[in-house]
């Protein structure tokens, strides 16, 4: 019997008592001749086996049901069975059909479709029942009408309704101004309270690298938060000096002393807690001094994950504890504001008048409630009661949170300046200066000094066209400029911006040489983008796309440029030069470019013209690859000692573990057999603690890389013992070594080479590496991790969380450059849980992963572990595998001391899913 027939029979007999349900006929072996069966030993023995179950009609094999009468009956049971049959029969008779309509009482030849809305077509005996059912359906329909019905797609695609829907979808994750453009072309991810583009939907890894190397790559960095500080220069520097240290590199005061260079980066710490409690890396931008004024203005750009840690520290050191809540602006609803591109709504008809057939339903006042029908930009994503300004009564410093108030685009590549000069054009002066205007540009043109400054900035901007590469300019150069609306000069099709050779031959060499050597003059760094009132004026008076298309339609020759551009299209911008690769001596200045800062609301007006100049667009993934090729730490990936870095590591571990557990156990990698204790995270604290004990004399045979420990337990009891060492754990927390002097010394001890190890690099006169020097180094920097760059001279592609180990003396003598093999490990937990049920196994255990607590991470494998890789891939710039990661400072020095001078700085790298070690050259970049 088929499954459908079985379900149908069960549905029919679900209300029947057990006494009337017949069991299937017994098999042929149990039949007796008295029941109509064949006697044993007779009949066809090759007959197919009997299939039990009920079928319509007679049995398939021709047999019948048993006809034997019972020998006796029980009166009580028999009466109960008959009563159940009678009740089931009555229930089946009185129950209506599944449709619950009166039409089921009619024969099929009498049913008509018109009876559903005209009950007079029914027989008289059924009209009353039909009328009652109709009233019930009308009452139920009235209740359903109270719930809002989903609008048609045509209605949902209207401009005002689209804005309402987009604003609703931004309640949890904020959209950038280029979100819709990215959502059509990128894989979007929800991170840090934003919806960001991670990687394109098409294959473009190599084209993006070629763009960074030879042309231009475009990225939207508007999700970075901007914190503005205003006050006297000496008080600002005194407060900010508590958050940084000269030992870790440049501070906030370094850019103030440099002429013409106002932009820089610095690692910030908690106030007075250097070097134990770092917060992360930030970039800052100083506004040029006003003549005769000590008032300064500073912008600090921070990552969204760092803002919650840095903002309280800034409020504490600046003593800005008085929050200023902005006045609540009355919300203008969709009925009061006419969205752009919508026709004007005519006054509605009187309440008593009925709508004419064929007319559209007007939007009632009930629909007018809710969020405004305006596109939310800037700080409109935050609650009106959220404070964005803090003042100090004692120091006079003011802190403003300018998150989402400034659009920030990054152009990476040697032709970034060419793309900017092709896209942007300096704004012309205002002809009619006598007419009063609410726009900022006519008022600005009335001052002769402002126009002279604008002319100087325009000349410097034109000089950028004659520079061959963006890396020729000094790092941190800033240029302020006022440009025209780039939509007015948008080309009809995409063109690739290329440098003009003819202008390069005609340019004044002296002025270009001065620009390359000294950078932009300090006076030309000024921009009206620093002024809040001008930024708001530019945003509010932006020309809509509808108005711009109307102006274009009035041009006699389609596609030609407008003779006179509107005054609303004057936008103040800032061009900030971003340096390229600064660490090491290879591929110097690779990845240099420019940052373009704009007022909010003008994102797409500049994005589309930039894309039409032939740039490649990258997402978060390419930002990580850009940092990897520059050999620069990427925040928050390469800051494990910061709170934001710790949170990122936890989120990354959860994502990788979720992806791992989605596969069936037979298709997963057994990391226990590969000897990988933590494939989804890096236990930095445990590694630093173990190496402190080893370097302090508690390691015994584990000291150095020449004699490796093989204390890997083979019994389950020994595994449990190694998970709980008897030695007391240090209380101090690990830190990443950022002292420039110490890193320079460590770099000279590592025998720095090129990425492929062809030749030695020159190093300064540093003391030789001896055990006494190493001991003094470790005493000055205990529990430290060192950020290193590793290159694989032969085969191999480093992966995330690959192990960095110390080679033995025998490993360094292997021929052919091939690394050793890790012997396979034994999975004790799998053999222990083999005979147990799932309910008896420990909760939370994942097959193939070590449970917490972990055993010794340093001596678990045949080679002593020094650290792990945080970024790794095949480098297209170096032509070999390169990785960035951290190693223990104590473990690195112990390894260097045990290696011969000619092979010093050689480590072993092993991916989590492999048992093969690869040789790698270690470099400490300063």
N, C-alpha and C positions, 0 to 999 in steps of 0.2 A: 504494500500500500504506500502510495506517495505521501510525502510530508503534508501536502495541502489537504488530502483526504483525511489524514489522521487529525489535523487541526479542526476540520469541519465536523468530524464525528465527535471529537471532544467537546466542541461548542454545543452540539445538539444534546449530548448526554450529560452535560455538567449539572443539570438540576434533577437527574434521575437518581433514585435510591440505589444502594449497592446491591439489593436483592434482585434487581432486574438486569443487571449487567452480567452478560455471559463471558466466561473466560474462553480464550481461544482453544481450539481442539488440541488434544495432546498429540505429541509427535508419534510417528509411525511405530516407534519401538515400544510405546506404552499403550497402544490401542489393543483392545481385546476383540475377539470375534463376535462377542455379544453386542458390542457397540457399533458394529458395522465395519470394523477394521479388518485388516488381513492378518491371518495367523502368522506367527513367527516362522521364518524360513521359507515363506511363499511370496509370490509377487515379484515384481521387477526390482532387482537390487540396484540397477543403474539409474533409477528415477532421481530426478533432482531433489535436493533437500526441501522439505516443506517450509514455507514462509508463514509464520504465524501472523495474526492480525485480522481485522475485519475488512471485508470487501463487499461491494454492492452485489446483490444476487447470491448465487451459490458459490461454493468454494472453487478456487481455481483448479484444484486437483480432482474435482468431481465429488469429493466427499461431502457428507452432510454433518449437521450438528448432532450432538448427542441427544437421544430421545428418551433416556432413562428417567423415570419418575423417582422423586425422593422417597425413601422408605418411611419417613415420618416428618412431621412439621411441628414447629412450636407455635402455639396460638398467639402469644404476645408478639413475637418477632414477625409472624405472618401479618398480624393486624397493623403493626407499625409500618411494614413495607407497603401494604396496600394504601394506607393513609398517605404515605409519602407520594405514591403514584397519583392519587387523586389530587393532592395539593399541587403537584407539578403540572398536572393536566389543566387545572383551573388557572394557574398562573400563566401557562402558555396560551390559553384561550383569551384571557382578559388583557394580556400585554399587547400593546400596539407594535407596529413595525418599527424598524430602526429609524425611519425618517420622521416618525411622530406626526404624520399628517393624516388628515381624513381621507386623502385620496387613496390611501392604501386599502380602504374598505370598499373601493369600487373595483370592478373588473378592469383589466387593462384596456379593453376596447371602448370603455366609457370615459377614460381619463383625458382631459384636455389641458393645454398649457394656460388657457385663459381663465381657468378656475382659480388660479393662484391669486388673482387680483379682482375677480368678479365672482362673488359667492353665489349669485343667482343662477349661474350655470350648473351648480351642484344640485342634486336631488334635495327636496325639502327636508328630509329626515337628517341630512348632514349639514344644513346651513347654519344652525345654531352653534354646533361644535366648531365649524370653520370660522364663524365670526369671533368666537371667544379666542381661538388660537391667533387670529389676526390682531386682536387687541393686545394680546401678550407680546406678540412680535414687535408691535409698534412701541410699546413701553420699553422693551429691551433695546430697541433701536435708539430711543431718546437718551437712554443712559450711555450708550456707546458714542453718541454724537458729542457728549461732553468732553471726551478725550479728543485731542487734536489729531486730525487725520494727516497722514504723511502727504506732503505736497507733491505735485507732479514734478518731473525732472525739469520741465520748462520753467516752472515757478522757482524751483530751487536754484536754477542757473542765473536768475536775475541778479543784477549787481548788488542791490541792497541785501537780498537774502544770502548771497554768497559771503558778504562781509560779516553778517551775523553768524553764519556757520563757522567761518574761519576764526572769529573772535572766541566762539565757544570752545573750539578745539585747542585754543592756546591757554586754557586755564591751568593745566598741569605743566606742559612743556612749551616754552616760549618759542615762537618762530622768528627767524631772521627775516630781513626784508627780501632776501633772495630765496626764501624757503620753497615757494612754488616752482621756481626755476630748477632748484636742486631736486625737488621731489619727483620731477618728471624724468630725471637723468641719473639719479644717484640712489644707492641703498641708504635709507635714512636710519639713524639710530637715535635713541632718546638717552641723552647723557647730560649730567650736571644741570638739569632743569631746562635744557634746550632740546630742540629737534634738529639734528645736524646731519649733513651728508658725510657718509663714511668713505665710500668708494663708488666709482661710476658703474653703471650697469653694463658697460661694454669694456672690452679688454684694452687697457691703455697704460699698462705699467711702464713699458719701455718708451712709448711716446711721451709720457710725463717726465721720465728721466731725461730724454733728449731735449724737452722743453726747458728743464732746469739747467741743462748744460750748454745749450746753444741758443735758445730763444727766450721764452717767458712762460711761467706757470702762475696761474691766478688762484687765490684762495680768499675765502671770506672769514675773517677773524673777528667779526663783530660780537661774537659771544664772549670775548675777553672783557672783563669789567674794568672800568676806568674810575679811579678815585682821585679827586681833585683836592689839593691842599693850597690854601692861600694864607699869606702872612708875611711877616718880616723875615728876611733871608737868614739872619743869624739865629733867630728862634726856630725856624724850620730846620736848619742844619743841626742845631743842638738837640732837637727832639729826634730827628732821624738818625743821628749818630748812635743812638742806643740800640738800633735795630740792625746794624751792620758792623763789620770789622775790617780794618785794613789788611789783616793777615789773609783773609779769604778773597781779596781782590779789590777792585774799585768800589767806592762807596758813593752815596748820593752827592757828596761834596766834590767828587772827582770831575764830574761834568761841568760844574760851575766854574772851575779853574781853566777849562779848555775854551779857547776862543773859537767861536763858530761851530762848536759841537755840543749839542744840548741833550742828546739821547744816549742812554746807557742801560746796562743791566747789572743787577746786584742780587746776592743771596741774602735774604733777611732772616733774622732770628728773633726769638722773644727778647724783650727788653732786658739787657744785661745777662743773657744766658748763652753767650757764645763760648764754646762751639757745641754745647750739649743739646740745645733745643732749637734746631732750625725750623723755619716755616716753609720756605720755598724760594723760587727765583722769580723776580719781577723785573719789568722794564719801566723806565721812567723817562720823562720829557720835561725839561725846564723851559719856561717861557723867557725870552730875552728881557733883560732889565730895561725898565723905562728910564729915560734920562733924569737924573736927580732924585730917584725914588728907591727906597729900600724894600718896597713891597714886591714879592715874588709870587709866582704861580707855578704849581707842579702837578703834572699828571702822572699817576702810577697805574700801569696796566698789569692786572693780575689775572690769573686763571680762575675760572668760576669756583673750583674746589678750594682755592686758597683765600678767597675773599672772606669767608666766615672766620678764618683764623687771623688774618692780617688786620681787618677793620677794627676789632677790639683793641689790638695792640697799638694801632695808630691813635685811637681815641684816648688810650691811657698815656702814651708818651707826649701827646699834644695837649692833654688835659681838656679835651673837647667832650665833656660829658653832658652838655646841655643840648638835647635834641630839639630841632625846630621842625614842627609838623606843618607841611604846606596847607594853605586854606583849601577846604573841600569845594571843588567846583561843581555846580549843579549838573547832573547828568542830563544830556540832551538825548531824548529818545529818538527812535527811528521815524516816528510820525512828525517830530518837530524839525528834524534835519533832513534836507533833501539830498540823498546820496548822489555822488557824481555819476553822470551818465544816465540818470533816471528822468523820465518826463515829469513835468509838474503835475501834481495830483489836483484834480478839480474838486470843488466843494461837493460834498455828498448830498444826496437827495433827502427830503424830509423823512422822519422815521416812519410815518404812515404810508409813504408811497412804496409801491411794489416795484421791484427791479424789472426793467424791460427785457423781453427775451433777446438773447444774443449779446447782452452787455456783460462786462466782467464785474466780478464781485469786488467791491471796494474793501480796503483794509480797515477794519473797525478799530476802535480805541482800545479794545481788549488786546489786540495784537501789538499795540504800540509799546507795551512794557518790555523790559528786558534790557540787554546791553545795547549800546548805541550802534547805529548802522554806519559807523566810521571805521576805517582801518586803524587798528591799534598799532602804534609805533612808539618807540622810545620807552619812557617810563610809564606809559599807559598800561603796561602789563602788571604793574604792582598795585597794591591796595592804596587808595588815596590817603589812608591814615598812617601809612608806613613812612617814618622819617627818613629823609635823604640828606639832611644837613645837620651838622653838629658844630657848635661854637664853643669857644673857650673865653671865659671872662678875664682870665689872668694873662694868657699869652697872646690873645687876639687872633689865634689861628682858626680858620674855618675849614671844615672837611665837607665835601660834597660827593655824593654817590652819583656818578654819571653813567651808570650801567645802561646800555642800550640807547644812550643819548648821542653817541658818535659812531658812525659807520667806519669800519676799518678793513681795508682790503690789502692783501700782501701780493706783490708781484716778485717772483723769484726767477732769476736768469740774467745772462749778460745783456740781453736786449730789453730789459724792463724799462729803461729810460726811453728807448725808442717807442715803445708802446704808449708810454705816457705822453710823449711829445706829439704823437700822431693823434691821440684821443682828445687831449686837452688843448684849449686855445685860451690865451690870456684875454680877459674881458676888456673891450674898448671903453674909452672914457664916455661920460654922459655929456651929450651936446647941450641939452636944455637944463641948466642948473638953477634957473630962477623959479621954476614951478615947484610949489610945495608937494611933497610926496611922502607916502607912508612907507616906501621902500627904503632899504638901508643904503643902496648904492648911490642914488642921487645926492643924499646927504654926505656920503663919504667923498664924492668928487668935488664938493665945495671947498675942501681943504687942499691947498696946494702941496703941503708936505706929504699928504697921503698919496697924491697922484705921482709925486716924485719917487716915493717908495715903490709904488706899483710899477713904475717904469723900470726901476732897477731890478725888481724881481722878474719882470718879463724878459729883460736882457739875459739874466742868469739862466732862466728857463730855456731860452733859445740856444744857449751854449751847450745844454745837455744833448741837443741833437747831434753835435759834432764829436761826442765822446764815443769811443769804440765799444767799451764795456762798462757796465755799472760798477764793476769791482775797482775801477780806477779812482773813484772818489774816496775821500776819507770816511772811515766808519762813523756812523752817527750824524752825518750831515743832515741839516733840516732846511727846507725851503718853503716859505709861505707864498701863497699865490691866490689870486681871485680869477676864476675861469668862467667861461660861458657854459651854458647848458650843453653838454655833449650830445644831446639828442638832436640838436640843430645841425650837427655835422656828421650824422650817422651815415656811413656808406650804404649803398644799395645792396651790396653783397659783401660777404666776408673777404677781407684782404689781409695778408700777412705783413705786419709792419717790419720794415727793414731799414737799416741805417743808410743815410744818403751820403754817397762818396763825394759828390761834387761840392756839397757844402763843407765837407771836412777839409777840402783843399783850399777853400776860400776863407776860412775862419781865421780870426786873429789868434795866432799861436801863443802869444803872451798871455792873453786873457784865459785861454783854455788851460795853459800850464799853471797859472795862478789858481784856477778853480780846482785842478786836480791835486795840487800840493797843499793849499790852504783851506780848501772847501768853500762853502757859501759864506759870504760876509755876515757878520752877526746882525746887522740891521735888516738884512733880507730874510732872516728867520722869523720875523714877526708875521702874524696872520690874525685876521679878525675872527677866525674860528675859535679863539680863546674866549670871546665875548658871548655870554649866555643870551643876551638880548638879540644879538645879530643872528645867532644860530636859530633862535625861535622865529625871527622875522623871515629868514630864508626858508624855513620849513613851512610856515603858514602860507607864504605867497608863491609856492611852487606851482608851475603851470601844469594843469592836468593833461592827460593824454588826449582827451577829447578836444580841448582848446588848441593843443599843439597840432592835431590833425586838421582842425579847421583852418589854422594859419597856413599849413602846407597846401591845403586845397586851393587857396587863393593865389598861389604862385603860377605865373604864366607857363613856365617850363616845368613840367613835373620832375621832381628829383633834384632841382637846382636849389642852391642855398638861399636862405632868406636875405633880403637886402638889408633889413633892419631887425635885429633880434630884440625881443621884449626885455624890459628891464628886470622882470622877475627871474630871469635866467642868469643871475650873477651869484656864483657860489664860492665862498671862501674855502680853501682846502689847505692841507699841510702835506708835504712830501718829506718822508723820513727815510733816510738811507739805512738799510739793514746790512751789516757786514756779512761776509761769507765765512768760509772755514778759516779759523784763526789758530786752532790747535795743530801742532805738528808742522812739518815742512813740506808736505805733499799736497798738491792740488790747492795751493794757497788761494784764498778768496773765492773758492767754489761755492755756489749757492747764494751769492750776493743779490740784492734786489732793493725794492722800495716798498714802503708802506704808504698807502693813500688814505688820509683821514678826511671824512666828510660829515656834514651835519645830518641828523636823522631825517628820514623821509626821502632822501636822494639816492638810496641804494641802487634800485633798478635803473635809475636814470644814468648812472655811471657804469653799471655792471654790463648792460647790453652793448654799449659802445666799446668797452674793453674786450668783450668776447668777439666782436666783429673785427678786431685787429689781429685775429689769428692766434690768440693765447690758448693754452690748455688749462682746464679747470681741475683742480685737485681737491680732495677732501681730507678728513682726519688721517686716513692711512698714509697719504703722501706727506703730510706734516711729520709723521714719524719717520718716514724714509729720508726726508730732507735732513732731519737731525742726525740720523744714522750716518749718512754720507758726509756730513760736516764734522762727524766725531764730536758732537756736542750732546750733553745730557738733555733729555726731553722730559718736560714736566707734565704729569706727575709720575711717569713711568720710572725715571731714573733718580728718584728722591725717596728711597725707602725709609730714611730716618725722619721724614716729615709727616705730620698728621695726614695731609692729603695723600701722600704716597702710600701710607699704611692703609687708608681707606680704599685707594685704588687697587692695591694688592688683594684685599678681601673681595672686592667686586669681581676682579679678574679671576680669582680662584673659584668663586661661585659660578661664573659663566662657563669656565672650562670644565668644572665638575658636572654641571648640568649637561653639557654637550657629551661628556664621557658616559654618563649614566643613561643617556637616551639610546645608546647602542646595546644590543644584547650582550650578555657576558662572553659568549663565544667569539664575538667580533671585537672585543676590546683588547688593548695591549695590557698584558700582565706586568705592571711596573715592579712588582715584587721580584719577579724572576730576572728583571733587568737591573736590579740593584738600585732603583730610583726611589728614594724615600718620599720625596715631595715633588711630583711632576707638575703640579699646578700652582705652587707657591715656593718661595725661597725663605727658609727659616734662618734669617740673618742673625737674630739674637742668639740662637743656639750655636750657630757656627762661630760667632765671635767669642762666646763664652768657652767653647771647647778649645779654641786655639789659644786663648789666654792661659788655660791650664797647661796646654802642651808647651807653649813657649816659656812658661814659668817653671818648668822642670817636672811637671806632673805627668808628662806624656810617655816617659820611658823610652821604649823602642820606637814610638811614633814620631820622635823628633827628626826633622829633616826629611828630604825626599829620597835619600839613598836606600833606607831600610823601611819598607812599608809594613804596616801591621796587617795581619791576616786573621784578626780576631772575629771573623764573621762566624756567628754561631750556627750550628747545624741542628740543634735541638730546640724544640719550642720553649723549654724551660729557660734556656740561655737567652732566647730572644726577650723574654719577659724581664730577665735580669738586666740586660743592657738598656732597657727602656727606662730604668730607674737607677741612675748612678748614685753612688753613696757620697761623692764629693759635693760640698756645698756650692751652690751657684752664685756667681757674683751678682750684686744688686745693681750695678751701673748698667746703663743702656748703651747700645752700640751707636756710633756716629760715623758719618762719611767724612773722610779726611779731605778738607778743602783748604788747608794751609798751603799757600803757594810755595813758600820756601821748602817745606817738607816734601811737597809733591815734586819739586824740581830735583831735590836730592834723591828721591826714590826713582825718578825717571833716569837719572844718570847711572844708578846701580843696575837698572834692568837692561843695560846695553841696548839702547834704542836703535832700531833699524827701520828701513822702509817697510811698506806693507807686504812686499814679497821677499824681503830679506836679502836683496842683492848687495847692499852696501851699508856701511856704518854711517851714522849721523854724528856730526860734531856736537860735543857736549861741553859744558863749562868745566872749570877746575873745581871738582868736587872731591871730598875725602873718599878714600877707598872703602869698599865694603868689607868690614871685619866684624867679628862677633861683638866686640865692645861697642862699636858704632851702632850696630843693630839693636843692642840692648838699650842704649840711651834713646834711640829713636822710639822704641816701643814704650819706654817709661814716660816719654813726653806725650805720646798719642796712644793711650790704651783703648782697647775695645773699638778699634777703627777698621773701617772698610775703605778700600781704595777703588776708585772708578778707573777701569782700564779698557783699552782697545786691543782686540786680538785679531790677528790675520792668519789665515791658514795658507801656508806656502804651497801645499799640494792640493789634494782633493778635499772635498767636504763642504757641506753647507750648514752652518750653525743654525740651530733652532732655539725657540724660546725655552728658557729654563734648562739649557744644556749645562752639564757639570764641567767645572774647571778643576783639574787635578794636577798633582805634582808627579812628574815622571821619576822613575827609578834610574839608577846608573845603567842597568841593562837596557832600559828603553831607549836611552840616548845613543846606544851602539847598534840599534837595529838598522839593517841595510835598506836602501830604497826609500827611506822616508816614511814607510808605513808604520802606523802606530800599533800598540799591543791590543790584545783582546781581553775583555772582562769575562771571567768564567761565569756561567749561568748560576743564578741563585736558586734557592729552593723556597717554594711557597708553603711555609708551615701552616699558615692559617687555612689554606684550602684543604690540605690533608687532614687537618684537625676537624674541620666542619664537614668532611665528606659524608660521614654517616649520620649526621644530624639533620633534623628537619629545619625548615626555615624559621619556625617559631622558637627553636632552641638556640639559634645563632644569635650573637650579640646584636642589639639594635644599632642601626646606623652604619654597620660595616659594609663597605663596598668591595666587591670582588676585584682583586688586582691592585688594591691600594693599601698602603700601610695605615693601620689605625693609630690614633693618638694614645699615648705619647710616643714620639719617634725615638728610635735608638740613636746611637752616636752618628751624626751626619758626616763627621770628618773621617772616621775610620770604618765606615760601613762597607766600602768596596775595597777592591784589591789595590787601588791607588787612593792616596789621601786627598780628600776634597778640599779645595781652597775657596770656591765660590760658585756662582752661577751666572748665566747669561741673561740679560734683560732685553736685548735687541740683537737679532742675528739674521743674516740672509746673505745671498750671493751679491757682492757689491759690483755693480756695473762700472763704477769709476775706477776701482782697483783691479778688477778682473779676477778676483778670487773671493773666497768666503771671508767675511768680516763679522765681528761680533763686538758688542759692548756689554760690559757687565761689571760685577764687583767681586773682589777677592779680599780675604782677610789680610790685613797688613802684617800680622804676625806670621801667618802661613806663607805669605809671599817672601818675606825676609828669610824664613827658615829654608824655603826652597832655593832661593838664590845663593845662600851660603853653602848649600850642599852640591851645587852644580859647578862644573869647571868653567873657567872664564870664557872659553870660546863658545860654550853652549848656554851661557847664562841668559835668562829671560825666555826659556822654552817651557811651555806648559802643555798639558793634554786636555783635549776637549772631547766630550762624549755626549751625544744627543740622548734625550730620555728614552727614545724608542730603539736605541742601538746599543750593541755591546762592543763596538769598535771605537777605540780612542784615535784621535787625530792630533798631530803636533800643531801647535799654535805659537806664534810670536806675541809676546805681551809688550804693550807700550803704555806708559803712563803719560797721558797728554796733559800739558800745562798751558 
